[in-house]
């Protein structure tokens, strides 16, 4: 592939993504609504929304009209989220066959995961999106732990997390040769799968704010590596791509785990949810890599020849955006 085509592709893609980049980097975490049946028709409710800079997202759960709230809910601010706990009484009608939704979700870019645990051991898991902000709870025969929901959550998380995608894009840009690229992507995948599993299973606990700041810093590192290669100096990522990809993959895995930490997954379904979510992340990542390589191939076939000054645009665009994220996230930590 001509090296001239790659800067053009990266520049166009990044410039198109810039208007939405800061928001998506911070709102890819989902909201979570959990309903745990304490007695027939009575549910303990946990409503968790990710903490963001500025006003919190104006989204609220909408339960069936016959459900009542006997006591005033309590609200607690935790690191990275705001949690509201309460109880709802839905009587003999219960929730089966009823509609549950999230008001205000249509005007956001975040998803919401709803999980209902019934007293008989059955459960329902459903992903709600801006275009699908409500669903009808299935009858008892259809209640199940929905691995497909966690899979879709994984796909959505990676494709809406532009910081993670920029890191992968940086690796694609630096590493030459299919076999070297395959080793680097495999190392990144193995590494983030390790830390995602360790964090989700509770073996390792890392505060989310420093992780997000370091994820941004890892992208700054890759931007510097790109400038070195453009000057003809072999960078560490070019010489040892799998080492860099594995090291930063461990870090990004903790970032992925932040999504699952937002939702209270019962111990009995952690293996399924973890596996489904991780597979979703990998499928989304593969889709992104395939699209990027297809773009590179198309530009090569079209023999695109951008101006020489565009050679430096990708590195400085990636570096500037990642530096902004890093400073913004450090302000959250120390502010």
Secondary structure by P-SEA (a helix, b strand, c coil): ccaaaaaaaaaaaaaaaccaaaaaacccbbbbbbbbbccccbbbbbbbbbbbccccccbbbbccccccccbbbbbbbcccbbbbbbcccccccccccbbbbbcccccccbbbbbbbbcccccbbbbbbccccccccccccccccccaaaaaaaaaaaaaacaaaaaaaaaaaaccccaaaaaaaaaaaaaaaaaaaaaaaaccccccaaaaaaaaaaaaaaaaaaaaaaaacccccccccaaaaaaaaaaaaaaaaaaaaaaccccccaaaaaaaaaaaaaaaaaaaaaaaaaaaaaaaaaacccccccccaaaaaaaaaaaaaaaaaaaaaacc
